[in-house]
């Protein structure tokens, strides 16, 4: 099989982009933030992405039972991989007269997507969106070449206003079963990490808020050592948020030793 690109499909009424070659199949929900909802390694038929039991909801037809105080992101979050602009983080953000909820705008609005190449040697799609509340335009080019085991992503943010603008930009991929299992390894060339506070951010956290440690070995609330580079067993029910610092290079990798399969982002 050679490269192929298609805009002929919909998922739950949402326009869908599909790029694939001999090794990879990538699916993006154009009407819901351009989310990548499938990143599949075809020889093993394994999707790297995590999928919420809530599923993927169409913003054009879903009505929340009540408005969330932190915005609409979690009502529409089905897992997968989002571009987060112009504000990344929790709670309500107000800046220069604009207001956003959790994780900004771009993951909630529809993106345009013409196909630049449909194969056979390369499949290329160019996504574009303009924010509603902040004068930023985002362009994202997805390219998949024949015989390649990687997806190339090139992005550009353009300030459409006549003044300098501040923004936060987050790539938000999440990994899940069957790829992510206990014992998977997380490799990142970091020197240190810090556990996010405040103390009540998560009642189920293992790690004390504000702790700084040399990556990857932290201490839990009882003082026992925790190796954060190894995914714990399912019996560990916790939510911890830590930020890594002192990156010597710009990459990370998650690998499954049993499957001999890994996902790297650089």
Buried (B, 14 or more C-beta within 10 A) or exposed (E): EBBBBBBEEEBBEBBBBBBBBEBBBBBBBBBBBBBBBBBBBEEEEBBBBBBBEEEBBBBEEEEEEEEEEBBBBBBBBBBBBBBBBBBBEBEEBEBEEBEBBBBBBBBBBBBEBEBEBBBEEBBBBBBBBBBEBBBBEBBBBBBBBBEBEEBEBEBEBEEEEEEEBEBBBBEBBBBBEEBBBEEBBBBBBBEEBBBBEEEEBBEEBBBBBEBEBEBBEBBBEEEEEBEBBEBBEEEEEEEBBBEBEEEEEEEBBBBBEEBEBBBEBE
